Amino acid sequence: MTDENLSSRLVAAVGDIYAGSAHVADLGLLGATDRDLWAQASAAGFVLVTKDEDFHRLSVLLGPPPKVIWVRLGNCRKQALLAAVERLWPKIETCLKAGDRVVELR
């Protein structure tokens, strides 16, 4: 699940890499609190993709699930973000399977 600070168009672009992806808008969660998003992602089995440090903090406070992919690339075009996800996907997948609660995408 991607949160509000990432484009909903990103979900369609990564759908072939990670099937079942959804944006908060797709789930009727626009404007939801971080805690509500956390609870929904946990209940639905989503990995939360975000640029928001608050979700990193929640992972420390509450622990997984959900796991978090924390995008730390600064402001960049969608294509640059997609290229980074594609390039780093094997590392991301390995970290998630190993039980890492947060994977930083840099």
C-alpha positions in Angstrom: 0.0 0.0 0.0 1.4 3.4 -0.9 0.4 6.4 1.2 -0.8 9.8 0.2 2.6 11.3 -0.4 3.3 9.0 -3.3 1.5 9.2 -6.6 -1.4 6.8 -7.1 0.1 6.3 -10.6 3.0 4.6 -9.0 0.8 1.6 -8.0 -0.1 0.8 -11.6 3.6 1.1 -12.6 4.8 -1.4 -9.9 1.8 -3.8 -10.3 3.9 -6.1 -12.5 6.6 -6.2 -9.8 4.3 -6.5 -6.8 0.8 -7.7 -7.7 -2.0 -6.6 -5.4 -0.5 -3.2 -4.7 -3.0 -0.4 -3.8 -2.9 3.3 -3.1 -4.7 4.7 0.0 -7.1 6.4 -2.4 -8.0 3.0 -3.9 -8.9 1.8 -0.4 -10.9 4.9 0.6 -8.3 5.9 3.1 -7.4 9.4 1.9 -7.0 11.6 4.9 -6.8 8.7 7.3 -4.4 9.0 10.3 -1.1 7.3 10.2 -2.3 4.9 12.9 -5.4 4.1 10.8 -3.2 3.4 7.8 -1.0 1.3 9.9 -3.9 -0.8 11.2 -5.4 -1.2 7.7 -2.0 -2.2 6.2 -1.5 -4.7 9.0 -5.0 -6.2 8.7 -4.8 -6.6 4.9 -1.2 -7.9 4.9 0.2 -5.0 3.0 3.8 -3.7 3.0 3.5 0.1 3.5 5.5 2.2 1.0 6.0 5.7 2.2 8.2 8.8 2.2 6.9 9.6 5.7 9.3 9.1 8.6 6.3 8.7 10.9 5.8 5.2 9.7 9.4 4.3 10.5 8.7 5.6 14.0 5.5 3.5 14.2 7.5 0.4 13.2 9.8 1.0 16.1 7.0 1.7 18.5 4.5 -1.0 17.4 6.6 -3.5 15.4 5.4 -5.3 12.3 3.1 -6.0 10.7 3.1 -4.1 8.5 6.6 -3.9 7.2 7.6 -0.6 5.7 9.5 0.4 2.6 10.8 3.9 3.4 11.5 5.9 0.3 14.3 8.3 1.1 15.1 9.6 -2.4 14.0 13.2 -1.9 11.9 14.8 -4.5 12.2 12.9 -7.7 10.3 12.1 -10.8 8.2 8.9 -10.9 10.6 7.4 -13.5 13.5 7.9 -11.1 11.6 6.3 -8.3 10.5 3.4 -10.5 14.1 2.9 -11.7 15.3 2.7 -8.0 12.6 0.2 -7.1 13.4 -1.9 -10.1 17.2 -1.7 -9.4 16.8 -2.4 -5.7 13.9 -4.9 -5.8 16.1 -8.0 -5.1 17.5 -6.3 -2.0 14.1 -5.1 -0.9 12.6 -8.6 -1.3 15.5 -10.2 0.5 15.2 -7.8 3.5 11.4 -8.2 3.7 11.8 -12.0 3.7 14.5 -11.9 6.3 12.2 -10.1 8.7 13.5 -6.6 8.5 10.7 -4.3 9.7 11.9 -1.3 7.6 13.7 -1.3 4.3 15.2 2.1 3.3 15.1 2.9 -0.4 17.9 5.3 -1.2 
